[in-house]
Amino acid sequence: MKFTSIMMLAMAVASAVATGSCNESAPTDRDTASSAYERKDVAALTALADQGDAKAQFTLGVRYVTGQGVPQDYATAASWLRKAADQGNAAAQSCLGFMYAGGKGVAQDSAAAVSWYRRAADQGNVSAQYNLGLMYTNGQGVAQDYAAAASWLRKAAEQGYADAQTMLGTMYLEGKGVAQDDAAAASWWRKAADQGHAKAQSKLGTMYFLGRGVAQDYATAASWFRKAADQGDGDAQSKLGSMYFLGRGVAQDYVQAHKWLNLGAAGGQDDSKLRDLIATLMTPDQIAEAQRLASEWKKK
């Protein structure tokens, strides 16, 4: 997985923080350390890190990545993360994998990224397990191996990581690394969808629309499409627009159809032919209303 911008790296670290792999709040026995962590005291953290405190080293590494309380400096971040990682800190190992994957503060090296991800993944780090699964899926730093990818994704999915659940569902749908199984795909997508994962919600909606792995149910399909569409998923917006045009799962409504197809187009879905067809069935006032609704939605 390549991160080609500062924003992508920041998002990766933010994801690691959210999943606990970059957790700055783990307990410590020492009052001085606890106080330093609570106060986010860079000077005190640096002193602790210089004494070999792995958590302080990791915390400083994250702060240098994000530029919180210190100038953003990827090289310094990587240096502190490596010190913590060398002591076996799984969160630091996972974050250092991000650094190697993106070439931030270190030379880009997919094999090194895999190595650090693996060390963290073997300790149960969910973010590292997920990213190691992606590396096997894409053949980056390792030979492409869908079975190994599915194995690591499953470990993360079983810990409740929605991105991994979504990816594992796709592997079941396509029969990559696992036996093809529509019901299993729908099951994993449901787990992620219930956590609010937009892509999983859209995929689950498609399964209900087609009756794959679940009983065909247009109303349920429309419900899942709406949840994803409300989060800005272009594919779900387009599909919801189509359902309003067809009157499946929802009452037929050309204004709503045009609105959602407009939004889907803005999200990268090319449904211009269907949208233009619907426009021929609408009055000018209806078209204007659909455009107004789409514009208001974008302002949310």
Backbone as CSV, one residue per row, in Angstrom:
resi,resn,N_x,N_y,N_z,CA_x,CA_y,CA_z,C_x,C_y,C_z
1,MET,0.843,-1.182,0.000,0.000,0.000,0.000,0.881,1.235,0.000
2,LYS,0.697,2.148,-0.966,1.503,3.336,-1.065,0.741,4.545,-0.572
3,PHE,1.388,5.364,0.251,0.810,6.620,0.672,1.634,7.714,0.018
4,THR,1.023,8.452,-0.884,1.780,9.385,-1.710,1.624,10.819,-1.272
5,SER,1.003,11.050,-0.135,0.824,12.419,0.314,0.892,12.489,1.810
6,ILE,1.137,13.679,2.328,1.166,13.902,3.763,-0.185,13.532,4.372
7,MET,-1.256,13.895,3.669,-2.591,13.618,4.182,-2.820,12.126,4.351
8,MET,-2.380,11.329,3.389,-2.590,9.892,3.480,-1.840,9.307,4.664
9,LEU,-0.621,9.789,4.919,0.129,9.279,6.054,-0.549,9.682,7.355
10,ALA,-1.005,10.928,7.422,-1.696,11.388,8.627,-2.943,10.547,8.883
11,MET,-3.665,10.200,7.801,-4.864,9.369,7.938,-4.490,7.976,8.432
12,ALA,-3.362,7.463,7.956,-2.938,6.129,8.380,-2.633,6.100,9.864
13,VAL,-1.918,7.115,10.332,-1.596,7.169,11.753,-2.852,7.393,12.574
14,ALA,-3.763,8.245,12.057,-5.021,8.480,12.752,-5.808,7.180,12.879
15,SER,-5.781,6.365,11.818,-6.472,5.085,11.858,-5.844,4.173,12.899
16,ALA,-4.511,4.190,12.964,-3.821,3.361,13.940,-4.152,3.796,15.356
17,VAL,-4.261,5.120,15.558,-4.638,5.630,16.871,-6.035,5.146,17.234
18,ALA,-6.953,5.257,16.252,-8.351,4.908,16.504,-8.519,3.436,16.834
19,THR,-7.692,2.586,16.251,-7.833,1.148,16.476,-6.985,0.654,17.640
20,GLY,-6.265,1.573,18.268,-5.491,1.187,19.433,-4.063,0.832,19.126
21,SER,-3.658,0.862,17.859,-2.289,0.498,17.529,-1.343,1.665,17.725
22,CYS,-1.889,2.861,17.879,-1.083,4.040,18.190,-1.698,4.689,19.422
23,ASN,-1.763,3.947,20.492,-2.478,4.390,21.682,-1.525,5.095,22.629
24,GLU,-1.771,6.378,22.862,-0.902,7.155,23.735,-1.342,7.087,25.193
25,SER,-2.405,6.365,25.489,-2.970,6.457,26.829,-2.821,5.183,27.653
26,ALA,-1.919,4.293,27.232,-1.719,3.067,27.996,-1.196,3.395,29.397
27,PRO,-1.563,2.625,30.407,-1.151,2.933,31.778,0.330,2.695,31.987
28,THR,0.901,3.360,32.980,2.310,3.193,33.327,2.441,3.198,34.839
29,ASP,3.451,2.554,35.365,3.649,2.478,36.806,4.227,3.767,37.370
30,ARG,4.975,4.472,36.554,5.740,5.598,37.082,4.916,6.881,37.064
31,ASP,4.871,7.546,38.212,4.111,8.781,38.310,4.657,9.838,37.357
32,THR,5.974,9.892,37.233,6.563,10.912,36.363,6.160,10.678,34.919
33,ALA,6.174,9.426,34.512,5.774,9.108,33.146,4.295,9.399,32.941
34,SER,3.475,8.979,33.920,2.036,9.197,33.806,1.730,10.679,33.668
35,SER,2.387,11.486,34.466,2.166,12.930,34.405,2.586,13.487,33.058
36,ALA,3.705,13.011,32.551,4.197,13.499,31.254,3.214,13.149,30.150
37,TYR,2.669,11.931,30.191,1.717,11.518,29.158,0.438,12.351,29.244
38,GLU,-0.035,12.549,30.481,-1.274,13.300,30.657,-1.133,14.736,30.200
39,ARG,0.023,15.331,30.473,0.238,16.738,30.129,0.746,16.919,28.700
40,LYS,1.051,15.814,28.021,1.631,15.874,26.681,2.883,16.760,26.697
41,ASP,3.655,16.601,27.762,4.861,17.411,27.973,5.992,16.853,27.121
42,VAL,6.293,17.551,26.024,7.292,17.046,25.085,8.657,16.925,25.740
43,ALA,9.023,17.922,26.546,10.340,17.882,27.187,10.445,16.685,28.132
44,ALA,9.383,16.459,28.912,9.407,15.325,29.840,9.374,14.004,29.086
45,LEU,8.581,13.952,28.025,8.527,12.739,27.216,9.881,12.440,26.584
46,THR,10.556,13.494,26.122,11.871,13.310,25.507,12.864,12.774,26.517
47,ALA,12.791,13.296,27.751,13.696,12.812,28.789,13.451,11.335,29.063
48,LEU,12.178,10.963,29.145,11.847,9.557,29.359,12.292,8.698,28.179
49,ALA,12.071,9.206,26.987,12.462,8.459,25.790,13.964,8.257,25.735
50,ASP,14.696,9.277,26.129,16.161,9.167,26.136,16.636,8.122,27.143
51,GLN,15.807,7.860,28.153,16.150,6.840,29.147,15.724,5.442,28.695
52,GLY,15.085,5.368,27.504,14.714,4.060,26.969,13.267,3.682,27.180
53,ASP,12.438,4.625,27.616,11.023,4.328,27.825,10.343,4.148,26.467
54,ALA,9.906,2.923,26.174,9.367,2.603,24.841,8.076,3.369,24.557
55,LYS,7.220,3.515,25.576,5.967,4.221,25.336,6.221,5.686,25.027
56,ALA,7.174,6.284,25.730,7.513,7.679,25.457,8.118,7.813,24.060
57,GLN,8.941,6.868,23.674,9.527,6.889,22.328,8.438,6.806,21.263
58,PHE,7.500,5.906,21.484,6.396,5.767,20.545,5.553,7.038,20.487
59,THR,5.231,7.588,21.664,4.397,8.782,21.730,5.059,9.941,20.999
60,LEU,6.348,10.105,21.200,7.069,11.164,20.486,7.042,10.918,18.984
61,GLY,7.213,9.656,18.594,7.183,9.344,17.164,5.870,9.765,16.533
62,VAL,4.759,9.445,17.189,3.441,9.818,16.669,3.302,11.335,16.603
63,ARG,3.803,12.021,17.626,3.662,13.473,17.652,4.497,14.133,16.546
64,TYR,5.638,13.570,16.235,6.441,14.117,15.134,5.806,13.815,13.778
65,VAL,5.079,12.724,13.684,4.338,12.434,12.452,3.226,13.465,12.249
66,THR,2.479,13.715,13.313,1.303,14.581,13.203,1.615,16.056,13.399
67,GLY,2.816,16.361,13.957,3.150,17.756,14.204,2.402,18.339,15.377
68,GLN,2.044,17.514,16.345,1.325,17.994,17.528,2.307,18.328,18.636
69,GLY,2.461,19.632,18.881,3.350,20.084,19.937,4.801,20.149,19.537
70,VAL,5.104,19.677,18.332,6.471,19.710,17.799,6.380,19.976,16.302
71,PRO,7.454,20.441,15.691,7.427,20.594,14.228,7.280,19.217,13.580
72,GLN,6.471,19.137,12.538,6.318,17.854,11.842,7.652,17.463,11.219
73,ASP,8.089,16.266,11.524,9.408,15.814,11.067,9.365,14.285,10.959
74,TYR,9.236,13.801,9.744,9.092,12.365,9.543,10.358,11.595,9.892
75,ALA,11.512,12.185,9.611,12.758,11.478,9.918,12.905,11.284,11.424
76,THR,12.610,12.330,12.186,12.671,12.218,13.641,11.611,11.253,14.147
77,ALA,10.435,11.324,13.540,9.369,10.396,13.910,9.813,8.954,13.716
78,ALA,10.376,8.671,12.552,10.810,7.310,12.254,11.889,6.849,13.230
79,SER,12.774,7.765,13.605,13.842,7.420,14.538,13.291,7.002,15.890
80,TRP,12.331,7.776,16.420,11.741,7.427,17.710,10.897,6.159,17.608
81,LEU,10.153,6.029,16.531,9.331,4.828,16.363,10.201,3.580,16.295
82,ARG,11.343,3.693,15.625,12.230,2.534,15.524,12.755,2.128,16.893
83,LYS,13.090,3.105,17.725,13.597,2.779,19.064,12.552,2.000,19.856
84,ALA,11.290,2.454,19.763,10.227,1.742,20.467,9.951,0.384,19.830
85,ALA,9.975,0.353,18.510,9.716,-0.887,17.785,10.766,-1.941,18.099
86,ASP,12.011,-1.511,18.228,13.093,-2.444,18.533,12.936,-3.052,19.921
87,GLN,12.142,-2.382,20.758,11.882,-2.923,22.100,10.617,-3.800,22.121
88,GLY,10.003,-3.964,20.932,8.849,-4.847,20.845,7.512,-4.151,20.973
89,ASN,7.497,-2.820,20.941,6.237,-2.085,21.043,5.445,-2.275,19.754
90,ALA,4.327,-2.991,19.842,3.562,-3.358,18.648,3.000,-2.136,17.923
91,ALA,2.537,-1.152,18.680,1.984,0.045,18.058,3.056,0.763,17.241
92,ALA,4.249,0.856,17.789,5.347,1.497,17.075,5.733,0.693,15.841
93,GLN,5.734,-0.613,15.971,6.058,-1.462,14.818,5.059,-1.248,13.692
94,SER,3.778,-1.155,14.048,2.751,-0.929,13.041,2.924,0.430,12.370
95,CYS,3.157,1.463,13.182,3.343,2.806,12.620,4.608,2.890,11.775
96,LEU,5.652,2.197,12.184,6.877,2.200,11.394,6.632,1.511,10.056
97,GLY,5.779,0.497,10.064,5.384,-0.114,8.799,4.743,0.897,7.877
98,PHE,3.879,1.766,8.422,3.278,2.840,7.625,4.355,3.721,7.010
99,MET,5.348,4.044,7.811,6.405,4.945,7.345,7.163,4.327,6.169
100,TYR,7.487,3.048,6.282,8.188,2.375,5.183,7.290,2.211,3.968
101,ALA,6.017,1.942,4.197,5.102,1.793,3.069,4.978,3.087,2.284
102,GLY,4.985,4.210,3.000,4.828,5.501,2.329,6.121,6.211,2.012
103,GLY,7.255,5.690,2.510,8.522,6.367,2.270,8.591,7.709,2.962
104,LYS,8.078,7.799,4.179,8.099,9.032,4.952,9.118,8.923,6.083
105,GLY,10.175,9.713,5.989,11.213,9.691,7.008,12.204,8.571,6.827
106,VAL,11.891,7.661,5.904,12.760,6.536,5.553,12.602,6.306,4.057
107,ALA,13.549,5.588,3.477,13.402,5.231,2.066,12.228,4.264,1.915
108,GLN,11.386,4.486,0.900,10.247,3.599,0.684,10.742,2.174,0.495
109,ASP,10.163,1.256,1.240,10.620,-0.134,1.216,9.460,-1.032,1.622
110,SER,8.795,-1.619,0.641,7.633,-2.454,0.921,8.001,-3.691,1.734
111,ALA,9.183,-4.251,1.469,9.593,-5.439,2.215,9.805,-5.104,3.685
112,ALA,10.382,-3.934,3.954,10.564,-3.514,5.340,9.220,-3.254,5.995
113,ALA,8.300,-2.670,5.233,6.958,-2.432,5.759,6.324,-3.759,6.170
114,VAL,6.425,-4.752,5.306,5.868,-6.078,5.610,6.504,-6.645,6.869
115,SER,7.810,-6.501,6.993,8.521,-7.041,8.154,8.010,-6.428,9.453
116,TRP,7.842,-5.101,9.453,7.363,-4.443,10.673,5.895,-4.751,10.922
117,TYR,5.105,-4.772,9.872,3.700,-5.147,10.044,3.599,-6.535,10.659
118,ARG,4.428,-7.444,10.177,4.343,-8.825,10.659,4.671,-8.910,12.150
119,ARG,5.693,-8.166,12.571,6.050,-8.211,13.992,4.895,-7.721,14.865
120,ALA,4.248,-6.652,14.402,3.112,-6.125,15.165,1.900,-7.052,15.057
121,ALA,1.667,-7.576,13.870,0.517,-8.466,13.649,0.627,-9.722,14.500
122,ASP,1.833,-10.241,14.644,2.036,-11.437,15.458,1.712,-11.184,16.925
123,GLN,1.703,-9.912,17.317,1.341,-9.545,18.688,-0.152,-9.209,18.813
124,GLY,-0.888,-9.347,17.678,-2.318,-9.100,17.715,-2.721,-7.689,17.353
125,ASN,-1.775,-6.883,16.848,-2.103,-5.514,16.470,-3.034,-5.530,15.264
126,VAL,-4.264,-5.022,15.432,-5.293,-5.161,14.404,-4.971,-4.364,13.150
127,SER,-4.438,-3.170,13.301,-4.105,-2.363,12.136,-3.010,-3.030,11.307
128,ALA,-2.020,-3.600,11.986,-0.944,-4.292,11.280,-1.459,-5.545,10.586
129,GLN,-2.359,-6.268,11.228,-2.928,-7.458,10.598,-3.657,-7.090,9.310
130,TYR,-4.433,-6.028,9.369,-5.156,-5.570,8.183,-4.194,-5.154,7.074
131,ASN,-3.197,-4.363,7.416,-2.270,-3.880,6.389,-1.395,-5.000,5.829
132,LEU,-1.071,-5.963,6.667,-0.318,-7.110,6.169,-1.176,-7.898,5.184
133,GLY,-2.465,-8.005,5.488,-3.378,-8.650,4.548,-3.416,-7.934,3.216
134,LEU,-3.410,-6.606,3.242,-3.405,-5.846,1.994,-2.117,-6.057,1.217
135,MET,-1.002,-6.137,1.929,0.280,-6.343,1.248,0.288,-7.686,0.519
136,TYR,-0.267,-8.711,1.155,-0.363,-10.023,0.496,-1.356,-9.979,-0.665
137,THR,-2.426,-9.225,-0.504,-3.403,-9.107,-1.585,-2.791,-8.480,-2.823
138,ASN,-2.008,-7.425,-2.605,-1.440,-6.665,-3.722,-0.069,-7.147,-4.163
139,GLY,0.525,-8.086,-3.406,1.863,-8.557,-3.752,2.908,-7.472,-3.580
140,GLN,2.793,-6.700,-2.516,3.755,-5.632,-2.231,4.649,-6.041,-1.072
141,GLY,5.928,-6.201,-1.353,6.876,-6.603,-0.320,6.889,-8.093,-0.063
142,VAL,5.911,-8.792,-0.618,5.810,-10.247,-0.515,5.200,-10.756,-1.819
143,ALA,5.330,-12.055,-2.061,4.654,-12.638,-3.219,3.146,-12.584,-2.988
144,GLN,2.406,-12.268,-4.040,0.956,-12.216,-3.900,0.430,-13.574,-3.445
145,ASP,-0.383,-13.557,-2.401,-0.863,-14.805,-1.816,-2.225,-14.512,-1.190
146,TYR,-3.299,-14.854,-1.899,-4.634,-14.535,-1.414,-4.997,-15.321,-0.155
147,ALA,-4.497,-16.538,-0.044,-4.805,-17.328,1.149,-4.191,-16.678,2.385
148,ALA,-2.931,-16.234,2.269,-2.288,-15.544,3.391,-2.988,-14.226,3.676
149,ALA,-3.389,-13.537,2.601,-4.113,-12.278,2.777,-5.399,-12.507,3.562
150,ALA,-6.167,-13.516,3.164,-7.430,-13.803,3.839,-7.205,-14.167,5.296
151,SER,-6.128,-14.893,5.571,-5.827,-15.305,6.933,-5.588,-14.088,7.831
152,TRP,-4.773,-13.143,7.338,-4.489,-11.949,8.148,-5.701,-11.034,8.246
153,LEU,-6.430,-10.902,7.160,-7.635,-10.082,7.202,-8.649,-10.658,8.186
154,ARG,-8.739,-11.987,8.234,-9.674,-12.617,9.157,-9.300,-12.304,10.606
155,LYS,-8.008,-12.325,10.902,-7.573,-12.025,12.271,-8.027,-10.617,12.677
156,ALA,-7.869,-9.667,11.752,-8.294,-8.297,12.053,-9.814,-8.197,12.079
157,ALA,-10.471,-8.891,11.155,-11.936,-8.857,11.089,-12.553,-9.422,12.358
158,GLU,-11.964,-10.477,12.891,-12.499,-11.093,14.092,-12.315,-10.211,15.322
159,GLN,-11.431,-9.225,15.200,-11.279,-8.236,16.275,-12.229,-7.057,16.085
160,GLY,-13.071,-7.130,15.039,-14.066,-6.094,14.821,-13.627,-4.944,13.948
161,TYR,-12.497,-5.093,13.233,-11.981,-4.009,12.400,-12.793,-3.959,11.104
162,ALA,-13.571,-2.891,10.928,-14.530,-2.823,9.828,-13.875,-2.873,8.456
163,ASP,-12.737,-2.223,8.275,-12.062,-2.264,6.979,-11.694,-3.700,6.605
164,ALA,-11.227,-4.452,7.587,-10.856,-5.848,7.335,-12.090,-6.691,7.046
165,GLN,-13.163,-6.453,7.769,-14.405,-7.181,7.521,-14.911,-6.936,6.101
166,THR,-14.802,-5.679,5.658,-15.244,-5.331,4.305,-14.390,-6.015,3.257
167,MET,-13.083,-5.993,3.459,-12.172,-6.614,2.503,-12.352,-8.133,2.478
168,LEU,-12.560,-8.716,3.637,-12.748,-10.167,3.706,-14.043,-10.562,3.006
169,GLY,-15.074,-9.730,3.153,-16.319,-9.996,2.442,-16.113,-10.027,0.943
170,THR,-15.303,-9.106,0.449,-15.005,-9.070,-0.987,-14.265,-10.324,-1.427
171,MET,-13.363,-10.818,-0.588,-12.627,-12.024,-0.941,-13.560,-13.233,-1.004
172,TYR,-14.550,-13.271,-0.113,-15.537,-14.361,-0.182,-16.395,-14.229,-1.434
173,LEU,-16.755,-13.026,-1.795,-17.570,-12.838,-2.998,-16.817,-13.306,-4.232
174,GLU,-15.515,-12.991,-4.281,-14.704,-13.303,-5.467,-14.033,-14.663,-5.385
175,GLY,-14.090,-15.296,-4.221,-13.435,-16.595,-4.074,-11.925,-16.503,-4.131
176,LYS,-11.359,-15.454,-3.550,-9.909,-15.271,-3.533,-9.362,-15.614,-2.154
177,GLY,-8.573,-16.683,-2.085,-7.977,-17.104,-0.823,-8.922,-17.880,0.068
178,VAL,-10.198,-17.914,-0.321,-11.232,-18.656,0.408,-12.191,-19.227,-0.624
179,ALA,-12.979,-20.192,-0.213,-13.996,-20.723,-1.122,-15.058,-19.661,-1.365
180,GLN,-15.485,-19.513,-2.613,-16.496,-18.514,-2.935,-17.761,-18.789,-2.131
181,ASP,-18.290,-17.740,-1.472,-19.423,-17.953,-0.579,-20.181,-16.634,-0.431
182,ASP,-21.302,-16.505,-1.133,-22.078,-15.268,-1.085,-22.598,-14.975,0.316
183,ALA,-23.034,-16.016,1.024,-23.581,-15.815,2.364,-22.512,-15.295,3.318
184,ALA,-21.298,-15.838,3.198,-20.208,-15.367,4.052,-19.852,-13.925,3.714
185,ALA,-19.873,-13.607,2.414,-19.587,-12.227,2.004,-20.595,-11.284,2.642
186,ALA,-21.868,-11.625,2.528,-22.915,-10.770,3.099,-22.773,-10.664,4.611
187,SER,-22.394,-11.758,5.254,-22.246,-11.761,6.704,-21.151,-10.807,7.159
188,TRP,-19.997,-10.855,6.484,-18.895,-9.965,6.870,-19.231,-8.510,6.550
189,TRP,-19.906,-8.288,5.432,-20.292,-6.915,5.103,-21.298,-6.380,6.114
190,ARG,-22.161,-7.255,6.609,-23.130,-6.799,7.606,-22.419,-6.350,8.888
191,LYS,-21.409,-7.106,9.294,-20.667,-6.739,10.506,-20.059,-5.335,10.357
192,ALA,-19.479,-5.080,9.185,-18.883,-3.757,8.950,-19.959,-2.696,8.771
193,ALA,-21.028,-3.056,8.065,-22.122,-2.109,7.824,-22.754,-1.665,9.134
194,ASP,-22.888,-2.585,10.072,-23.477,-2.252,11.366,-22.601,-1.274,12.151
195,GLN,-21.322,-1.180,11.763,-20.423,-0.209,12.387,-20.401,1.123,11.633
196,GLY,-21.213,1.203,10.566,-21.279,2.452,9.809,-20.326,2.540,8.650
197,HIS,-19.729,1.423,8.226,-18.780,1.429,7.114,-19.553,1.582,5.808
198,ALA,-19.362,2.722,5.118,-20.173,3.051,3.945,-20.027,2.041,2.809
199,LYS,-18.793,1.636,2.525,-18.586,0.687,1.421,-19.275,-0.634,1.703
200,ALA,-19.194,-1.076,2.952,-19.851,-2.331,3.319,-21.369,-2.184,3.224
201,GLN,-21.888,-1.039,3.616,-23.325,-0.805,3.515,-23.782,-0.868,2.058
202,SER,-23.002,-0.257,1.168,-23.347,-0.271,-0.256,-23.290,-1.684,-0.818
203,LYS,-22.242,-2.422,-0.452,-22.098,-3.792,-0.935,-23.224,-4.685,-0.410
204,LEU,-23.593,-4.485,0.849,-24.676,-5.280,1.421,-25.996,-4.942,0.738
205,GLY,-26.181,-3.666,0.418,-27.377,-3.268,-0.324,-27.468,-3.981,-1.662
206,THR,-26.330,-4.107,-2.334,-26.304,-4.797,-3.620,-26.688,-6.265,-3.460
207,MET,-26.233,-6.889,-2.380,-26.576,-8.296,-2.152,-28.082,-8.463,-1.951
208,TYR,-28.693,-7.541,-1.217,-30.145,-7.606,-1.027,-30.885,-7.315,-2.324
209,PHE,-30.348,-6.413,-3.125,-30.992,-6.092,-4.396,-30.972,-7.306,-5.327
210,LEU,-29.847,-8.014,-5.351,-29.691,-9.155,-6.249,-30.179,-10.471,-5.646
211,GLY,-30.330,-10.502,-4.322,-30.688,-11.754,-3.668,-29.534,-12.723,-3.641
212,ARG,-28.328,-12.206,-3.411,-27.136,-13.058,-3.332,-26.702,-13.190,-1.875
213,GLY,-26.730,-14.402,-1.358,-26.314,-14.648,0.019,-27.363,-14.268,1.042
214,VAL,-28.398,-13.579,0.583,-29.533,-13.184,1.422,-30.788,-13.251,0.556
215,ALA,-31.941,-13.273,1.211,-33.187,-13.255,0.445,-33.331,-11.888,-0.227
216,GLN,-33.764,-11.900,-1.478,-33.935,-10.637,-2.188,-34.956,-9.761,-1.466
217,ASP,-34.567,-8.510,-1.225,-35.439,-7.606,-0.473,-35.094,-6.182,-0.902
218,TYR,-35.909,-5.617,-1.780,-35.616,-4.293,-2.317,-35.677,-3.210,-1.246
219,ALA,-36.608,-3.329,-0.320,-36.721,-2.309,0.726,-35.464,-2.284,1.599
220,THR,-34.960,-3.474,1.942,-33.739,-3.542,2.746,-32.546,-3.045,1.938
221,ALA,-32.527,-3.391,0.649,-31.454,-2.901,-0.221,-31.439,-1.372,-0.219
222,ALA,-32.619,-0.780,-0.412,-32.706,0.680,-0.450,-32.262,1.290,0.873
223,SER,-32.602,0.622,1.987,-32.228,1.125,3.301,-30.715,1.177,3.463
224,TRP,-30.026,0.103,3.035,-28.569,0.092,3.141,-27.934,1.070,2.159
225,PHE,-28.482,1.186,0.957,-27.961,2.169,0.011,-28.076,3.576,0.589
226,ARG,-29.196,3.852,1.254,-29.396,5.187,1.814,-28.372,5.490,2.913
227,LYS,-28.106,4.505,3.763,-27.127,4.715,4.828,-25.766,5.082,4.240
228,ALA,-25.359,4.361,3.184,-24.072,4.648,2.550,-24.130,5.958,1.767
229,ALA,-25.257,6.188,1.087,-25.413,7.418,0.301,-25.344,8.642,1.189
230,ASP,-25.926,8.556,2.375,-25.912,9.681,3.307,-24.500,9.999,3.787
231,GLN,-23.589,9.027,3.649,-22.188,9.255,4.013,-21.353,9.714,2.817
232,GLY,-22.003,9.853,1.660,-21.293,10.351,0.492,-20.722,9.293,-0.419
233,ASP,-21.133,8.042,-0.242,-20.641,6.978,-1.119,-21.300,7.111,-2.490
234,GLY,-20.500,7.401,-3.514,-21.037,7.657,-4.845,-21.749,6.465,-5.455
235,ASP,-21.227,5.277,-5.254,-21.847,4.081,-5.805,-23.239,3.885,-5.201
236,ALA,-23.349,4.063,-3.887,-24.643,3.900,-3.219,-25.613,4.997,-3.650
237,GLN,-25.125,6.211,-3.827,-25.989,7.301,-4.282,-26.572,6.987,-5.652
238,SER,-25.737,6.483,-6.541,-26.188,6.134,-7.876,-27.225,5.012,-7.835
239,LYS,-26.970,4.007,-7.024,-27.897,2.876,-6.944,-29.210,3.285,-6.293
240,LEU,-29.142,4.170,-5.303,-30.362,4.646,-4.681,-31.185,5.452,-5.680
241,GLY,-30.498,6.253,-6.505,-31.197,6.991,-7.547,-31.901,6.060,-8.512
242,SER,-31.238,4.970,-8.872,-31.847,4.000,-9.782,-33.082,3.355,-9.167
243,MET,-33.026,3.116,-7.844,-34.172,2.495,-7.187,-35.364,3.452,-7.145
244,TYR,-35.075,4.733,-6.967,-36.173,5.706,-7.011,-36.769,5.783,-8.425
245,PHE,-35.936,5.645,-9.432,-36.432,5.657,-10.801,-37.317,4.435,-11.064
246,LEU,-36.871,3.278,-10.578,-37.607,2.038,-10.811,-38.785,1.857,-9.863
247,GLY,-38.738,2.551,-8.726,-39.773,2.350,-7.727,-39.645,1.017,-7.027
248,ARG,-38.411,0.585,-6.813,-38.167,-0.687,-6.126,-37.628,-0.413,-4.731
249,GLY,-38.367,-0.880,-3.726,-37.943,-0.672,-2.346,-38.304,0.693,-1.818
250,VAL,-38.667,1.599,-2.728,-39.089,2.955,-2.387,-40.182,3.347,-3.377
251,ALA,-40.957,4.351,-3.016,-41.963,4.844,-3.958,-41.253,5.523,-5.130
252,GLN,-41.744,5.292,-6.341,-41.116,5.905,-7.514,-41.152,7.430,-7.368
253,ASP,-40.002,8.056,-7.588,-39.889,9.503,-7.381,-38.767,10.007,-8.280
254,TYR,-39.130,10.657,-9.382,-38.130,11.121,-10.335,-37.254,12.234,-9.753
255,VAL,-37.820,13.056,-8.891,-37.025,14.129,-8.281,-35.908,13.526,-7.424
256,GLN,-36.278,12.563,-6.589,-35.263,11.910,-5.755,-34.274,11.117,-6.616
257,ALA,-34.768,10.481,-7.656,-33.886,9.734,-8.550,-32.848,10.658,-9.170
258,HIS,-33.311,11.792,-9.694,-32.412,12.753,-10.337,-31.411,13.313,-9.326
259,LYS,-31.905,13.621,-8.141,-31.034,14.149,-7.083,-29.889,13.190,-6.771
260,TRP,-30.237,11.935,-6.492,-29.201,10.978,-6.078,-28.269,10.632,-7.234
261,LEU,-28.794,10.586,-8.446,-27.918,10.332,-9.592,-26.969,11.504,-9.815
262,ASN,-27.438,12.735,-9.560,-26.564,13.899,-9.630,-25.421,13.771,-8.627
263,LEU,-25.769,13.395,-7.406,-24.760,13.247,-6.363,-23.806,12.103,-6.674
264,GLY,-24.349,11.014,-7.209,-23.488,9.898,-7.589,-22.500,10.296,-8.665
265,ALA,-22.956,11.107,-9.617,-22.063,11.575,-10.682,-20.934,12.403,-10.101
266,ALA,-21.253,13.246,-9.106,-20.225,14.051,-8.452,-19.233,13.171,-7.708
267,GLY,-19.702,11.973,-7.320,-18.833,11.030,-6.623,-18.096,10.090,-7.549
268,GLY,-18.199,10.336,-8.848,-17.419,9.549,-9.800,-18.182,8.479,-10.547
269,GLN,-19.494,8.372,-10.319,-20.298,7.373,-11.026,-20.880,7.980,-12.302
270,ASP,-20.723,7.312,-13.409,-21.198,7.840,-14.685,-22.559,7.236,-15.023
271,ASP,-23.608,7.920,-14.584,-24.966,7.497,-14.895,-25.685,8.602,-15.668
272,SER,-24.921,9.311,-16.466,-25.499,10.466,-17.161,-26.625,10.061,-18.106
273,LYS,-26.522,8.899,-18.744,-27.569,8.471,-19.679,-28.883,8.235,-18.954
274,LEU,-28.818,7.577,-17.783,-30.032,7.334,-17.020,-30.587,8.656,-16.483
275,ARG,-29.706,9.506,-15.995,-30.161,10.791,-15.475,-30.821,11.624,-16.565
276,ASP,-30.223,11.609,-17.760,-30.805,12.368,-18.878,-32.152,11.779,-19.292
277,LEU,-32.262,10.450,-19.224,-33.535,9.806,-19.541,-34.613,10.244,-18.551
278,ILE,-34.257,10.237,-17.274,-35.213,10.643,-16.248,-35.626,12.102,-16.456
279,ALA,-34.681,12.922,-16.861,-34.977,14.343,-17.063,-36.050,14.544,-18.130
280,THR,-36.094,13.654,-19.127,-37.114,13.788,-20.180,-38.515,13.499,-19.649
281,LEU,-38.586,12.851,-18.471,-39.874,12.513,-17.879,-40.297,13.537,-16.821
282,MET,-39.455,14.556,-16.611,-39.696,15.524,-15.553,-40.065,16.894,-16.126
283,THR,-40.753,17.675,-15.324,-41.031,19.055,-15.701,-39.809,19.904,-15.349
284,PRO,-39.683,21.092,-15.937,-38.569,21.969,-15.568,-38.534,22.266,-14.070
285,ASP,-39.700,22.422,-13.451,-39.744,22.694,-12.015,-39.209,21.496,-11.220
286,GLN,-39.525,20.301,-11.664,-39.021,19.113,-10.974,-37.509,18.995,-11.102
287,ILE,-36.987,19.280,-12.269,-35.536,19.237,-12.467,-34.850,20.255,-11.566
288,ALA,-35.427,21.467,-11.513,-34.861,22.509,-10.655,-34.891,22.094,-9.193
289,GLU,-35.975,21.440,-8.773,-36.095,20.966,-7.394,-35.055,19.893,-7.095
290,ALA,-34.847,18.979,-8.026,-33.836,17.924,-7.843,-32.446,18.532,-7.709
291,GLN,-32.157,19.510,-8.535,-30.854,20.174,-8.480,-30.685,20.932,-7.166
292,ARG,-31.787,21.550,-6.708,-31.726,22.276,-5.436,-31.451,21.314,-4.271
293,LEU,-32.141,20.186,-4.276,-31.955,19.205,-3.215,-30.528,18.650,-3.216
294,ALA,-29.991,18.407,-4.413,-28.617,17.910,-4.504,-27.637,18.949,-3.981
295,SER,-27.876,20.205,-4.332,-27.000,21.284,-3.880,-27.058,21.433,-2.365
296,GLU,-28.243,21.331,-1.792,-28.384,21.432,-0.339,-27.695,20.279,0.355
297,TRP,-27.801,19.086,-0.226,-27.145,17.915,0.379,-25.636,18.134,0.425
298,LYS,-25.063,18.679,-0.633,-23.613,18.889,-0.692,-23.144,19.868,0.369
299,LYS,-24.031,20.763,0.795,-23.652,21.773,1.792,-23.675,21.239,3.205
300,LYS,-24.186,20.032,3.409,-24.273,19.473,4.763,-22.875,19.254,5.353
